Amino acid sequence: ALADEAAARTHGDPRAEAERLYGQAILEWRRGHLDVAVALHRKAQPFYDRSEGDEFGRLRNLGQLASVLGSMGHFDEARPLEHQIHDAFSRLLGADSYVTLTVEENLALDAWEEGDTAAAMVGQRRFIDRAGAISPSHLSTALANYGWMLIEAGRAAEATGWLERALAAAGKIDGGHDEETEYALVGFGVAWLERGQPRL
């Protein structure tokens, strides 16, 4: 009933109402109002479900909902959504598509946040090995994440090589890349300290 009422305000177009709610959710997310963003994403979902031919919009909304829930630490709620999204994109785009692999990476990062470094390392390495030609920014961050995971696993000697690769990828980013460079550099320094070497 609520969905019908809201759709009426957009001249009976559920897709227009879905996009309106999605836009509001993104705005609230950028403002840091995560609870409000979650509520808006959930409110948008029935309208996406009623929008014929907009599977990508539906999955985009679910993906952002899962991302916000993960940011809030609600991994038990985020994980089933991410698996649902992964299966859908794998069916639509293929198991090796960049979008599908990125969802797999998000699952690995959630595992890391939850303290399951072993599972996170498997997922992150799988993403790196299969992602192919991706943007230098994403590549640098992915490599640095794996380096940090290795440090946490007590494998600092291995981590330095991955963090060097992250630094090299950061250097190929067009425009500013201070954030990626700093992330890799700090990890590189920590890895050297863990190995008993003086920090560079």
Sequence and secondary structure as in RCSB ss.txt:
>XXXX:A:sequence
ALADEAAARTHGDPRAEAERLYGQAILEWRRGHLDVAVALHRKAQPFYDRSEGDEFGRLRNLGQLASVLGSMGHF
DEARPLEHQIHDAFSRLLGADSYVTLTVEENLALDAWEEGDTAAAMVGQRRFIDRAGAISPSHLSTALANYGWML
IEAGRAAEATGWLERALAAAGKIDGGHDEETEYALVGFGVAWLERGQPRL
>XXXX:A:secstr
 HHHHHHHHTTT HHHHHHHHHHHHHHHHHTT HHHHHHHHHHHHHHHHTSTT HHHHHHHHHHHHHHHHHTT H
HHHHHHHHHHHHHHHHHH TTSHHHHHHHHHHHHHHHHTT HHHHHHHHHHHHHH  S  HHHHHHHHHHHHHHH
HHTT HHHHHHHHHHHHHHHTTSSS  HHHHHHHHHHHHHHHHHTT    
